[in-house]
């Protein structure tokens, strides 16, 4: 039997940047949801990621009215991934739920997340069942191809349409706190940890007020950070290319030597000295790239040591 989690504290982490118009409504919806869940205590952790509007003052007003509201202010804009990390570092709950401040992650889904957690899952992930209000066609297409790429070159699988809207058990949070990467994709690191997981499908709501702060440049930067942190394939790519060039140019060179110099050009190809020189240069480029690939293997080992991820993660529950 799964031990009861009733009366446990649940931390709700909300990263925000310039969300003054959304915070009050989000608080009202969250408070209404937890009012229907008397078996849980809660804390709302708003992480300000360098807002320049009235977001901080709005949260401070809520903080004075409700002692369960907490404000964490970052000194500048560090990005959503770091804001989520800061919230997880500050969370005191038996579990934590991360959701965006723009109300596209509907608080009404929280009871479903908690129900799955109650059933014994360590991680419960909100999965978009529709992208209607979430992204335009270009973003949906690029997202689809990104997940195909990362799942091919990475040692872990990241579920397409999975979001940062997710619940983490305290044991997962404790393990997550051991990560030291600065450039990170939070959900990718959580997927790296493993643990038992369940999915809850939801339809993202339309953004209530304001504009999304995650522009294309930020998304591209996040994608690059994810590829670099979760896969060594780009580092080894030069080596793979070098080996391919060596095999191709080497085979071509052997053919040229036999065809022209040993058999005296029976195919009448009339291969010029310039073509032979080009083949030699191509072969030397392959050797250089192969050497870079060998160096990349050592860099990959150095990266793994510097990142200092846990050697293993023990599957257990906190007493």
C-alpha positions as CSV (number, residue, x, y, z in Angstrom):
1,X,0.0,0.0,0.0
2,X,1.2,3.5,-0.8
3,X,1.6,5.6,2.4
4,X,-0.9,8.3,2.8
5,X,0.1,11.8,1.8
6,X,-2.9,13.5,3.4
7,X,-2.3,16.8,5.3
8,X,1.1,17.2,3.5
9,X,2.4,20.6,2.5
10,X,2.3,21.2,-1.3
11,X,4.5,23.9,-2.7
12,X,3.3,25.7,-5.9
13,X,6.1,27.4,-7.8
14,X,5.2,30.2,-10.2
15,X,8.0,31.8,-12.2
16,X,7.0,35.2,-13.4
17,X,8.3,38.1,-15.5
18,X,6.0,41.1,-16.1
19,X,2.8,39.2,-15.1
20,X,1.1,41.9,-13.0
21,X,-2.2,41.6,-14.8
22,X,-2.3,37.8,-14.4
23,X,-1.1,37.3,-10.8
24,X,-4.3,38.2,-8.9
25,X,-6.5,35.9,-11.1
26,X,-3.9,33.1,-10.8
27,X,-3.9,33.5,-7.1
28,X,-7.7,33.4,-7.0
29,X,-7.9,30.2,-9.0
30,X,-5.1,28.5,-7.0
31,X,-6.8,29.4,-3.7
32,X,-10.1,28.1,-5.0
33,X,-8.6,24.8,-6.1
34,X,-6.9,24.3,-2.7
35,X,-10.0,25.3,-0.8
36,X,-11.6,22.2,-2.4
37,X,-8.6,20.1,-1.2
38,X,-8.7,20.4,2.6
39,X,-6.5,17.4,3.0
40,X,-3.5,19.4,1.7
41,X,-1.7,22.4,3.1
42,X,-0.1,24.7,0.5
43,X,2.4,27.5,-0.1
44,X,2.5,29.6,-3.3
45,X,6.0,30.6,-4.2
46,X,6.2,33.4,-6.8
47,X,9.6,33.7,-8.3
48,X,10.2,37.1,-9.8
49,X,12.6,36.9,-12.7
50,X,13.5,40.5,-13.2
51,X,10.0,42.0,-13.7
52,X,9.9,45.7,-14.7
53,X,6.1,46.1,-14.1
54,X,4.0,45.9,-10.9
55,X,4.3,42.2,-10.5
56,X,6.4,42.4,-7.4
57,X,4.0,44.9,-5.7
58,X,1.0,42.7,-6.6
59,X,2.6,39.7,-5.0
60,X,3.7,41.7,-1.9
61,X,0.1,42.8,-1.4
62,X,-1.0,39.1,-1.6
63,X,1.8,38.2,0.8
64,X,0.5,40.6,3.4
65,X,-3.0,39.2,3.1
66,X,-2.1,35.5,2.9
67,X,0.9,34.1,4.9
68,X,0.9,31.1,2.5
69,X,2.2,33.4,-0.3
70,X,6.0,33.7,-0.6
71,X,7.9,36.0,-2.9
72,X,11.4,35.1,-4.2
73,X,13.1,38.0,-6.0
74,X,16.0,37.3,-8.4
75,X,18.4,40.2,-8.8
76,X,17.9,40.3,-12.5
77,X,16.3,38.3,-15.4
78,X,18.0,34.9,-15.3
79,X,15.5,33.0,-17.4
80,X,12.6,30.7,-16.7
81,X,14.7,27.6,-16.2
82,X,16.7,29.3,-13.4
83,X,13.5,30.8,-11.9
84,X,12.0,27.3,-11.7
85,X,15.2,26.0,-10.1
86,X,15.2,28.8,-7.5
87,X,11.6,27.9,-6.6
88,X,12.5,24.2,-6.2
89,X,15.4,25.2,-4.0
90,X,13.0,27.2,-1.8
91,X,10.2,24.7,-1.7
92,X,9.4,23.2,1.7
93,X,6.5,20.9,0.6
94,X,6.2,17.2,0.5
95,X,5.7,17.8,-3.2
96,X,6.0,20.8,-5.6
97,X,4.0,21.8,-8.5
98,X,5.4,24.1,-11.2
99,X,3.2,26.2,-13.4
100,X,3.3,29.3,-15.5
101,X,1.9,32.6,-14.3
102,X,0.0,33.3,-17.6
103,X,-2.8,30.8,-16.8
104,X,-2.0,28.6,-19.8
105,X,-1.4,25.9,-17.3
106,X,-4.9,25.7,-15.8
107,X,-4.9,25.4,-11.9
108,X,-8.1,23.2,-12.3
109,X,-5.8,20.4,-13.4
110,X,-3.9,20.3,-10.0
111,X,-6.3,17.8,-8.3
112,X,-5.6,15.4,-11.2
113,X,-1.8,15.8,-10.6
114,X,-2.3,15.2,-6.9
115,X,-4.4,12.2,-7.5
116,X,-1.7,10.6,-9.6
117,X,0.8,11.4,-6.9
118,X,-1.5,9.9,-4.3
119,X,-1.4,6.7,-6.4
120,X,2.4,6.5,-5.9
121,X,4.0,8.2,-8.8
122,X,7.0,10.4,-8.1
123,X,6.6,12.7,-11.1
124,X,3.3,13.7,-12.6
125,X,3.7,15.6,-15.9
126,X,1.1,17.9,-17.5
127,X,1.0,17.0,-21.2
128,X,-0.6,19.4,-23.8
129,X,-3.4,17.6,-25.7
130,X,-3.8,20.7,-28.0
131,X,-1.5,23.5,-29.1
132,X,-4.3,25.7,-30.2
133,X,-3.5,28.6,-27.9
134,X,0.0,27.7,-27.1
135,X,1.9,28.2,-30.4
136,X,1.6,29.2,-34.0
137,X,2.3,26.7,-36.8
138,X,6.1,27.5,-37.0
139,X,6.6,26.9,-33.3
140,X,4.6,23.7,-33.4
141,X,6.6,22.4,-36.3
142,X,10.0,23.4,-34.9
143,X,9.0,21.8,-31.5
144,X,8.0,18.6,-33.2
145,X,11.3,18.3,-35.1
146,X,13.3,19.3,-32.0
147,X,11.9,16.5,-29.9
148,X,12.6,14.0,-32.8
149,X,16.2,15.2,-32.9
150,X,16.9,15.2,-29.2
151,X,15.3,11.8,-28.7
152,X,17.5,10.4,-31.4
153,X,20.8,11.8,-30.2
154,X,20.2,11.8,-26.4
155,X,20.5,8.9,-23.9
156,X,17.1,9.8,-22.4
157,X,13.7,10.2,-24.0
158,X,11.8,13.5,-23.6
159,X,8.1,13.2,-24.2
160,X,6.7,15.5,-26.9
161,X,4.1,18.0,-25.6
162,X,5.3,17.4,-22.1
163,X,5.4,20.8,-20.2
164,X,7.0,22.4,-17.2
165,X,3.5,22.0,-15.6
166,X,4.4,19.1,-13.4
167,X,4.4,17.7,-9.9
168,X,7.6,16.5,-8.2
169,X,7.8,14.4,-5.1
170,X,10.2,15.7,-2.4
171,X,12.7,12.9,-3.1
172,X,12.9,14.0,-6.8
173,X,13.4,17.6,-5.6
174,X,16.2,16.6,-3.3
175,X,18.0,14.8,-6.2
176,X,17.3,17.7,-8.6
177,X,19.0,20.1,-6.2
178,X,22.3,18.2,-6.7
179,X,22.5,19.4,-10.3
180,X,25.0,22.2,-10.9
181,X,24.6,23.1,-14.6
182,X,24.1,26.8,-15.4
183,X,22.7,26.3,-18.9
184,X,19.8,23.9,-18.2
185,X,16.5,22.6,-19.4
186,X,14.6,21.8,-16.2
187,X,12.3,19.2,-17.7
188,X,15.3,17.5,-19.4
189,X,17.2,17.2,-16.1
190,X,14.1,15.8,-14.4
191,X,13.7,13.2,-17.2
192,X,17.4,12.3,-16.7
193,X,16.7,11.4,-13.0
194,X,14.2,8.7,-13.9
195,X,11.7,7.8,-11.2
196,X,8.1,6.6,-11.8
197,X,6.0,9.0,-13.8
198,X,2.5,9.5,-14.9
199,X,0.9,11.9,-17.4
200,X,-2.1,14.1,-17.2
201,X,-3.4,15.6,-20.4
202,X,-4.8,19.1,-20.5
203,X,-5.8,21.7,-23.0
204,X,-3.8,24.9,-22.5
205,X,-5.9,28.0,-21.9
206,X,-5.5,31.2,-23.9
207,X,-3.1,33.6,-22.3
208,X,-5.2,36.0,-20.1
209,X,-3.1,39.2,-20.4
210,X,0.2,40.4,-21.8
211,X,2.6,38.8,-24.3
212,X,4.8,35.7,-23.9
213,X,8.3,36.6,-22.8
214,X,9.8,33.4,-24.4
215,X,10.7,34.7,-27.9
216,X,12.3,32.7,-30.7
217,X,15.8,33.7,-29.6
218,X,15.2,32.4,-26.1
219,X,13.7,29.2,-27.5
220,X,16.6,28.6,-29.8
221,X,19.0,29.2,-26.8
222,X,17.0,26.7,-24.7
223,X,17.1,24.1,-27.5
224,X,20.9,24.5,-27.9
225,X,21.5,24.2,-24.2
226,X,19.3,21.1,-24.1
227,X,21.2,19.4,-26.9
228,X,24.6,20.3,-25.3
229,X,23.6,19.2,-21.8
230,X,21.8,16.0,-22.7
231,X,23.9,14.7,-25.7
232,X,27.5,14.4,-26.7
233,X,26.6,13.7,-30.3
234,X,27.4,17.3,-31.5
235,X,30.8,17.0,-29.9
236,X,31.5,13.7,-31.7
237,X,30.0,14.8,-35.0
238,X,33.4,16.1,-36.3
239,X,34.9,12.7,-35.6
240,X,32.1,10.9,-37.4
241,X,32.5,13.2,-40.4
242,X,36.2,12.8,-40.4
243,X,36.0,9.0,-40.4
244,X,33.5,9.2,-43.3
245,X,35.8,11.5,-45.3
246,X,38.8,9.3,-44.7
247,X,36.9,6.2,-45.9
248,X,35.5,7.9,-48.9
249,X,38.6,9.8,-50.0
250,X,40.9,6.8,-49.2
251,X,38.8,4.5,-51.3
252,X,38.7,7.0,-54.1
253,X,42.5,7.4,-53.8
254,X,43.1,3.6,-54.0
255,X,40.9,3.5,-57.1
256,X,42.8,6.3,-58.8
257,X,46.2,4.7,-58.1
258,X,45.1,1.4,-59.5
259,X,43.1,2.8,-62.4
260,X,45.7,5.3,-63.6
261,X,49.1,4.2,-62.4
262,X,48.8,0.4,-62.3
263,X,46.4,-0.4,-65.1
264,X,47.3,2.7,-67.2
265,X,43.8,4.3,-67.4
266,X,41.8,1.5,-69.0
267,X,38.6,3.4,-68.4
268,X,40.0,6.5,-70.1
269,X,39.1,8.8,-67.2
270,X,42.1,11.0,-67.7
271,X,42.3,11.9,-64.1
272,X,44.3,15.1,-63.8
273,X,47.0,16.0,-61.2
274,X,44.6,18.6,-59.8
275,X,42.0,16.0,-59.1
276,X,44.6,13.8,-57.4
277,X,45.7,16.7,-55.3
278,X,42.1,17.4,-54.3
279,X,41.7,13.8,-53.2
280,X,44.8,14.1,-51.1
281,X,43.7,17.3,-49.5
282,X,40.3,15.7,-48.8
283,X,42.0,12.8,-47.1
284,X,44.1,15.1,-44.9
285,X,41.0,17.1,-43.9
286,X,39.4,13.8,-42.8
287,X,42.4,13.0,-40.7
288,X,42.2,16.4,-39.0
289,X,38.4,16.0,-38.3
290,X,39.0,12.5,-37.0
291,X,41.6,13.9,-34.6
292,X,39.2,16.6,-33.5
293,X,36.7,13.8,-32.8
294,X,39.2,12.1,-30.6
295,X,39.9,15.3,-28.7
296,X,36.1,15.7,-28.4
297,X,35.9,12.3,-26.5
298,X,38.3,13.7,-23.9
299,X,36.3,17.0,-23.7
300,X,33.1,14.9,-23.2
301,X,34.8,13.2,-20.2
302,X,36.0,16.5,-18.8
303,X,32.4,18.0,-19.2
304,X,30.9,15.0,-17.4
305,X,33.3,15.5,-14.5
306,X,32.8,19.3,-14.3
307,X,29.0,19.0,-14.4
308,X,29.3,16.6,-11.5
309,X,25.9,14.9,-11.9
310,X,25.1,12.1,-9.4
311,X,26.7,8.8,-10.3
312,X,23.4,7.2,-9.6
313,X,19.9,8.1,-8.2
314,X,18.4,5.9,-5.5
315,X,14.7,5.2,-5.8
316,X,13.4,5.8,-2.3
317,X,10.8,7.9,-0.5
318,X,11.5,10.3,2.3
319,X,10.3,9.2,5.8
